[in-house]
């Protein structure tokens, strides 16, 4: 931590830290956001936070771009600064959030998200074996067929599953809740997994998914299980096209968004199901549909025509 910057802007950074903790930001996100905000404040040259404006933020982001950061990294820095000023505005330490007027990098939207086709998802799920295969299959189905984040799966409690209605009550980023209706088959699988759920180590353990020791399954444990399964998938015959892809739990979520849009689901509905704060984020996946339309148009066969000049 930059000690000088922390001293100069101590009250603001402390407020931001408490605000992120209360909002449910992960420790990794908090650490990354504090680092970015400290870097931004260092550039500010002792300027009062209340007087910082859009130009100050754009200047910082432009310098970062000149140093070679990617569009994705540039946007992550902007998200950190937006959150910083939002925390100060919520606590009435500033009147406006100047970072909200700074646009996200448009170039990032042109990068196709990595996702698995439905047949690849089927092969992926068939790689899951062992004593806890039902539990693990349910976890990955929630990501690939309901759009949950790995952190949302980790936080899921028994009480969040409404079996009679076939829906989940999901706590997403910033402790924002959303209702997620489930495909009938997925709701049945969750009911089965709940019935097979081992006894927890503690009577107060309310987690839907627990480890072999009876405690809430951690994000790292879920990611490890996923990575082991992805490795098995990429080693399968006929899966050469997947070998160079960087697969992760989040790619299962990409797969869900892609499937929804390919089926013609309204983008506003996809936004709600994904728990996106802005429709700009959801629009990243529309380029997949664009590419499908282009392929369809290229497949059209024109009649043989003899064109004459003049």
Secondary structure, DSSP 8 states (H G I E B T S, - for coil): --HHHHHHTHHHHHHHHHHHHHHT--HHHHHHHHHHHHHHHHHTTT--GGG--HHHHHHHHHHHHHTT--HHHHHHHHHHHHHHHHHHHHTTS-S--GGGGS---SGGGGS------HHHHHHHHHT--STTHHHHHHHHHHHHHH---HHHHHH-BGGGEETTTTEEEEE-GGG-EEEEE--HHHHHHHHHHHHH----SSTT--BSSB-TTSSB--HHHHHHHHHHHHHHHHTSTT-GGGTTS---HHHHHHHHHHHHHHTT--HHHHHHHHT-SSHHHHGGGHHHHHHHHHHHHHT-----------
